[in-house]
Structures are given as C-alpha cells and as structure tokens.
Amino acid sequence: MDLRRRKPLLPTPTPPNHHHHHYGGQSHPPPAVNSSPSPTPKASDALPLPLYLTNGIFFTLFFSVSYYLLHRWRDKIRSSTPLHVVTLSELAAIASLIASFIYLLGFFGIDFVQSFISRASWDDVVAADDYEHPRPSPCPAALDLPAPKLMDHAPALASEEDEDIVKSVVSGEIPSYSLESKLGDCHRAAAIRREAVQRTTERSLVGLPLDGFDYDSILGQCCEMPVGYVQIPVGIAGPLLLNGCEYLVPMATTEGCLVASTNRGCKAIYASGGATGILLRDGMTRAPVVRFATAKRASELKFYLEDPLNFDTLALVFNKSSRFARLQGIQCSIAGKNLYIRFTCSTGDAMGMNMVSKGVQNVLDFLENDFPDMDVIGISGNFCSDKKPAAVNWIEGRGKSVVCEATISEEVVKKVLKTTVPVLVELNMLKNLAGSAVAGALGGFNAHAANIVSAVFIATGQDPAQNIESSHCLTMMEAVNDGKDLHISVTMPSIEVGTVGGGTQLASQSACLNMLGVKGASRESPGSNARLLATIVAGSVLAGELSLMSAIAAGQLVKSHMKYNRSSRDIAKIVS
C-alpha cells in the first residue's frame, strides 16, 4: 500500500469532551495517553448542590405548596372567608410557590438547554475550521453510518529515527511496501507502517494487536504490508470417531452454537459406533486458456492433448516441475477458437495450486514447438475452477473427493438428538434436496457444510476462499434396519486442503494440524496427511449436518441461537 495518494484530510470533528489529534501538514508529537483537555464549563456548575438534587428539592416544593394552597382556598370558600385574607403561613407558601415556579421555569431543563448552547458554540468552531480547511462531501452510502472513531492517541515509537521514517512514509518518500527490506526487521516495519496508517487516516487501530506475532514467518508468503493480526477464538469439537480413530477437531469461528452443535453431532456418531470416510479421488486442477486463429486449429491441439499415445510424453514434461506432481489427466473444452485445457495432477501433502501451475507452464512451453501459432491468454481460464462455484468441480471433482457415512441408532436419535428418524428423513428430503433444487443450488444440497469447512480451514491454515468449492456437499439421510436407525452420508467432491505450504506453517495453525496428527508432509506415504485432513473435514461436516438438521426438526434452532449466540455485555459501554 503506497500512502502517497493524498494529503491527509481533517476528520469529521467530534463533539466536545472527545479529543483527537491532527497530523495533517506538519506532524506534532501527540500528548501523553493519560493527558486530557479541561472539561467544558457548564451552567449547572454554579449550583451549590448537584443538579439532580436541586431539581428534586424544587420539584417537591412546588407540588407541596400547590397542594397546601389549594386545600386552604377550598376551606375558605366553604367557610365564606375572603380569599384575599391570608395568614403568615399562606404568605410563605405563596412565596415558595413563586420561587419554585421561577426555578423550574428557568433551571429545570438546564441540562437540555446547555446541550444546545454547547452544540452551537462547537458548530461555530467547526464552521470556522471548515472555512480554513474545506472537506469533500461524504459518500452518500455512508451518510447513515456512524462516523468511525478518531485516533485517540498514537502509540509511542521506539526512537526518533522511527519517527522520521513514519513521516517519510506518510509523505510518500518511502513506499510502505519496502519497509521490511529497508529495515531488516519485520516487527519494526509493521509498527512503523501501523503508525503511518493511523496518521494518514486519522483513525485509531487500537484494539488490533501488534505484538505477540512472528512477522518473519509471513514475509513473502502469507501476507504483505501487515499492521497487526486478528484474533479468532478456536474451539474443539469431538472426539470424532472416524475410521476407528478419535480426532479432536479445531474450529476457528466467531459464530455461537457452531462448535457446540458440531460437538453434539460427534457425540451422536461416537455413541453409534463411529463414521467411515472414503477418499474417492485426489487431484488438483489448473486450466489455461489458449487461442488460435481458427477453431479448426484449436481442435487439432484438443485432439493431440486427449490422445492416449501422447499422454506419457506430456506427463514427463509436466512432472519435471516437482517430485510430488504427477499428471493424472487432461480434459479439453472449446469455445470458438479458444481452447480451455484442464490439467489434473496429484500434489503430495500440499494443496498444490503452485505445483500444478508450474507443471502447466512446462507443458505450454513444450507445446509451442509443435503449435507456434498458439497464443497463451492466461495460465488460468476458470475451467479449473478455483474459488468459484462451478459445475465442473461438482461433477469431476477437484482436490480431494470424499464420502463419509454413519448409521445412527434410534436410541441415540431420540436421546442425544431429541428427534426421530422419520422426521429427519423427511426434513432432509424437503430441505436439502427439494429445497435446494427449487433454489437452483450448485453443490449446495446440504444444511450448512460451509460453516464447518470454513472453521476448520481457518484453524488449520487453509485458503479460506477455497471454502466455496470445498463446501460442495450432498447430504443424504435414509431409514435403515426396518426403519429404526438413520443412515446419513455426506458426499464432498472438491475438498482442497494441504498440510504444507501457505498458512499451515504458522505457529497457531501448525499447532492445530499437530493436534489432528497431520502436521507437515508424510515421509512414509507422501500425500497421506492431506488426504486424512480432507477425510476429517468431511467427518466434521457429517457431525455438523446431523446436529443442525436435528435442531431444526426438534424446533430448537432459534431457541439455541438466542441462548448461546447473543452477548449479554453492554455494547454501549464497550464502545465508549
């Protein structure tokens, strides 16, 4: 991010008693965090007693003397005594009535009145400031949104040298993206960039943690230009009994009930003897798009690539990219004179996007010898298809294709899931099958597979965007054993996971993989760790589907979310 795009503009002024610092033009060191400006004087400060107490006294006095005088005048009318004849006590009551009335008229709404006085005086300051520093009109879409909180203080920098670097970044003399290479200290670079962002936007990043993270571990591979990190709680569901082994499944999420619901599904599966997961296919894909002058010429390359006699040669060229990459197949599709070539290969324990891309590039370079008129438009032509819902992934599969099943006994369905087998089977047919068909779903024939996939992906360092195709899931339920027990299965054709590379090597994510026993690459059987992780994901989805469907069938969904997915904390106090 290059911070030289514009000179910092003044923020929208805050009401009195809320201080902020202006870093436009020349930068001035901010005051200490504990310092605060003197409060704005109020009219109520002149009262001898607190405002609420003074109001209470005069309020009580007014109604007390009014009642007394009315009572006395009623007695005079009954006794035919002239009203103008008053006693000393009545004179005192009349004086008290007048005094209290004057106070209530002038001072009872003092807080209400002085808020307008303060606002008017502040508006005068704002108007003068606007005259000197005109601001652009706000975006219409943001007019109804609350203004972001202004930066209340700037974190202290380590040295004057850092202060000079911050000024250079703000002015555009030093590009923000070059801080790591110039300083040789990733944490220091993140701190300086963070301060530069705060001064440029005049918005605070307080609450976004900076310390406690290894910024060296993400340099050049996970995230560029960091200014901190986001904390996501990790819960544990399980044990999940899958293929005879127990797994405690880490789930990173901010959604209440999700871990608890998945945990209940794991309990039901465990009590019924466990689940079985089967890996059906393992192959990552990449599909470049190439163009020729004619459709006839494009079809000639299609026939060449799909000819079994040429496969060994192409596989030899492809496999040179890595000792784990092994070409499995090539599928072509023509659109006019454009050819889309879908390569599928195994990638060991890596998710494999970079690996397959390198192999594809090798093949394209090789093909230019026999097809010099081939114009490579892009290394990816979306026939892969990556990070998008696509029928090709739903039908052909991508990454790991897994089916997972379990038979849940009638007793467990009643006692643990609080419902019945016939109700679950009917709900699955009408919701996950018919309902999804009515909606025109693509791979979405399930209750909430994406919930579990996303949570496990974030916890284990997978690419969260690949949740889109990885959550393709078909949930099936059927009554078995004379209708007493429930057979449930999830079929997931495109789970894209890896146990090496990317975010899997970060400390937190690596710890979660280690808990599952799939950390890093398998030396004995390359690719087995990633395949096991995909099977665990499918087993976790099975548990999540079973529990949520049961909650819906039993009418517990809204009740449980209102109980566990609502905070009891006073948000107004937290914000202030």
Long-range contacts (C-beta under 8 A, 24 or more apart in sequence): 1-176, 1-177, 1-197, 1-225, 2-172, 2-175, 2-176, 2-177, 3-169, 3-170, 3-172, 3-176, 3-196, 3-197, 3-200, 4-171, 4-172, 4-175, 8-170, 8-199, 8-200, 8-201, 8-202, 9-133, 9-135, 9-136, 10-129, 10-133, 10-135, 10-202, 11-150, 11-202, 11-203, 12-135, 12-147, 13-122, 13-125, 13-126, 13-129, 14-147, 14-150, 15-119, 15-122, 16-40, 16-118, 16-122, 18-150, 19-152, 20-150, 20-151, 20-152, 20-202, 21-151, 21-153, 21-154, 21-202, 22-202, 23-170, 23-199, 23-200, 23-202, 24-133, 24-202, 27-166, 27-167, 27-170, 27-199, 29-163, 30-153, 30-154, 31-153, 33-153, 40-118, 42-114, 43-110, 43-113, 43-114, 43-117, 44-110, 44-111, 44-114, 51-110, 51-111, 54-107, 55-107, 55-108, 58-100, 58-103, 58-104, 58-107, 58-108, 59-100, 59-104, 59-108, 61-96, 61-99, 61-100, 62-97, 62-100, 62-101, 62-104, 65-93, 65-94, 65-96, 65-97, 65-100, 66-97, 68-93, 69-93, 69-94, 69-97, 148-203, 149-203, 149-204, 150-202, 150-203, 150-204, 151-198, 151-199, 151-201, 151-202, 151-203, 151-204, 151-205, 151-206, 152-204, 152-206, 153-204, 153-206, 154-195, 154-198, 154-199, 155-191, 155-194, 155-195, 155-210, 157-191, 157-192, 157-195, 158-188, 158-191, 162-188, 162-191, 162-192, 162-195, 165-192, 166-192, 166-195, 166-196, 166-199, 169-193, 169-196, 170-196, 170-199, 170-200, 176-225, 177-224, 177-225, 180-219, 186-215, 186-216, 186-219, 186-226, 187-211, 187-215, 187-216, 189-215, 190-215, 190-226, 190-227, 190-228, 193-225, 193-226, 193-227, 194-227, 194-228, 197-227, 214-506, 214-507, 217-505, 217-506, 217-507, 218-506, 221-502, 222-502, 222-503, 222-506, 232-458, 234-459, 234-508, 234-512, 235-259, 236-263, 237-262, 237-263, 237-266, 237-540, 237-543, 238-263, 238-266, 239-266, 239-270, 240-266, 240-269, 240-270, 240-275, 240-536, 240-539, 240-540, 240-543, 241-266, 241-269, 241-270, 241-273, 241-274, 241-275, 242-274, 242-275, 242-276, 242-277, 242-404, 242-535, 242-536, 242-539, 243-274, 243-275, 243-276, 243-277, 243-535, 244-274, 247-516, 247-517, 247-536, 247-539, 248-515, 248-516, 249-456, 249-516, 249-536, 249-540, 250-456, 250-459, 250-460, 250-512, 250-515, 250-516, 251-452, 251-455, 251-456, 251-459, 251-540, 252-455, 252-456, 252-458, 252-459, 253-451, 253-454, 253-455, 253-458, 255-451, 255-565, 256-561, 256-564, 256-565, 256-566, 257-560, 257-561, 257-564, 257-565, 258-451, 258-452, 258-455, 258-544, 259-455, 260-564, 261-544, 261-547, 261-548, 261-551, 261-560, 262-452, 262-540, 262-543, 262-544, 262-547, 263-543, 264-416, 264-417, 264-543, 264-547, 264-550, 265-542, 265-543, 265-544, 265-545, 265-546, 265-547, 266-540, 266-543, 267-416, 268-408, 268-412, 268-413, 268-416, 268-417, 268-543, 268-546, 268-547, 268-550, 269-406, 269-408, 269-539, 269-542, 269-543, 269-546, 271-409, 271-412, 271-416, 272-406, 272-407, 272-408, 272-409, 272-412, 273-406, 273-407, 274-406, 275-404, 275-405, 275-406, 275-539, 275-542, 275-543, 276-404, 276-405, 276-406, 277-402, 277-403, 277-404, 277-535, 277-536, 277-538, 277-539, 278-402, 278-403, 278-404, 278-535, 279-400, 279-401, 279-402, 279-531, 279-534, 279-535, 280-397, 280-401, 280-402, 280-403, 280-493, 281-397, 281-400, 281-401, 281-493, 282-346, 282-399, 282-400, 282-401, 282-527, 282-531, 283-328, 283-329, 283-344, 283-345, 283-346, 283-397, 283-398, 283-399, 284-344, 284-345, 284-346, 284-347, 284-351, 284-352, 284-353, 284-355, 284-356, 284-398, 284-399, 284-496, 285-342, 285-343, 285-344, 285-345, 285-356, 285-384, 285-398, 286-342, 286-343, 286-353, 286-356, 286-357, 286-359, 286-360, 286-379, 286-380, 286-384, 287-340, 287-341, 287-342, 287-343, 287-380, 287-381, 287-382, 287-383, 287-384, 287-385, 288-340, 288-341, 288-360, 288-364, 288-376, 288-377, 288-378, 288-379, 288-380, 288-381, 289-338, 289-339, 289-340, 289-341, 289-377, 289-378, 289-380, 289-381, 289-382, 289-383, 290-338, 290-339, 290-341, 290-364, 290-374, 290-375, 290-376, 290-377, 291-337, 291-338, 291-339, 291-374, 291-375, 291-377, 292-337, 292-339, 292-371, 292-373, 292-374, 292-375, 293-337, 293-373, 294-337, 295-334, 295-336, 295-337, 297-337, 297-371, 297-373, 298-334, 298-336, 298-337, 298-338, 298-339, 299-334, 300-371, 301-332, 301-339, 301-367, 301-371, 301-374, 302-332, 302-334, 302-339, 304-370, 305-330, 305-332, 305-341, 306-330, 306-331, 306-332, 314-363, 314-366, 317-362, 317-363, 317-366, 318-343, 318-345, 318-359, 318-360, 318-362, 318-363, 319-359, 320-359, 320-362, 321-355, 321-358, 321-359, 321-361, 321-362, 322-347, 322-348, 322-355, 322-358, 322-359, 324-348, 324-349, 324-350, 324-355, 324-526, 324-527, 325-352, 325-355, 325-356, 325-358, 325-359, 327-359, 331-396, 333-383, 338-377, 340-381, 340-383, 341-383, 342-383, 342-384, 342-392, 346-527, 347-498, 347-527, 347-530, 348-500, 348-521, 348-526, 348-527, 348-530, 349-498, 349-499, 349-500, 349-520, 349-521, 349-522, 349-526, 349-527, 349-528, 349-529, 349-530, 350-498, 350-499, 350-500, 350-501, 350-521, 350-530, 351-399, 351-462, 351-463, 351-466, 351-496, 351-497, 351-498, 351-501, 351-502, 351-530, 352-399, 352-498, 353-386, 354-501, 385-469, 386-466, 386-469, 387-463, 387-465, 387-466, 387-468, 387-469, 388-468, 388-469, 389-442, 389-443, 389-468, 389-469, 389-472, 390-442, 390-469, 391-442, 393-443, 393-469, 393-472, 393-493, 393-494, 394-442, 394-443, 394-472, 394-493, 394-494, 395-493, 396-493, 397-493, 397-494, 398-469, 398-493, 398-494, 398-496, 399-466, 399-469, 399-470, 399-494, 399-495, 399-496, 399-497, 399-534, 400-494, 400-495, 400-496, 400-497, 400-530, 400-531, 400-534, 400-535, 401-492, 401-493, 401-494, 401-495, 402-491, 402-492, 402-495, 402-534, 402-535, 402-537, 402-538, 403-489, 403-490, 403-491, 403-492, 403-538, 404-489, 404-490, 404-492, 404-535, 404-538, 404-539, 404-541, 404-542, 405-487, 405-488, 405-489, 405-490, 405-542, 406-487, 406-488, 406-489, 406-542, 406-546, 407-480, 407-481, 407-485, 407-486, 407-487, 407-488, 408-485, 408-486, 408-487, 408-488, 408-546, 409-484, 409-485, 410-484, 410-485, 410-486, 413-485, 413-486, 413-550, 417-546, 417-547, 417-550, 417-554, 418-550, 418-554, 418-556, 419-550, 419-553, 419-554, 420-553, 421-479, 421-483, 421-484, 421-485, 421-486, 422-479, 422-483, 423-553, 424-477, 424-486, 424-549, 424-550, 424-553, 425-477, 425-478, 425-479, 425-486, 427-549, 427-552, 427-553, 428-475, 428-476, 428-477, 428-549, 429-477, 431-549, 431-552, 432-475, 432-549, 442-472, 443-469, 443-471, 443-472, 443-473, 443-474, 443-493, 443-494, 444-471, 444-472, 444-473, 445-473, 445-474, 445-475, 446-471, 446-473, 446-474, 446-475, 446-490, 446-541, 446-545, 447-475, 447-544, 447-545, 447-548, 447-549, 447-552, 448-544, 448-545, 448-548, 449-473, 449-475, 449-490, 449-492, 449-541, 449-544, 449-545, 451-544, 452-537, 452-540, 452-541, 452-543, 452-544, 453-495, 453-537, 453-541, 456-536, 456-537, 456-540, 457-497, 459-509, 459-512, 460-497, 460-504, 460-509, 460-512, 460-513, 460-516, 460-533, 461-502, 461-503, 461-504, 461-505, 461-506, 461-509, 461-510, 461-512, 461-513, 462-496, 462-497, 462-498, 462-502, 462-503, 462-504, 463-496, 463-502, 463-503, 466-496, 469-494, 469-496, 470-494, 470-495, 470-496, 470-497, 470-537, 473-541, 473-545, 475-545, 475-549, 477-549, 488-542, 488-545, 488-546, 489-542, 490-538, 490-541, 490-542, 490-545, 492-537, 492-538, 492-541, 495-534, 495-537, 495-538, 497-530, 497-533, 497-534, 497-537, 498-530, 498-533, 499-529, 499-530, 499-533
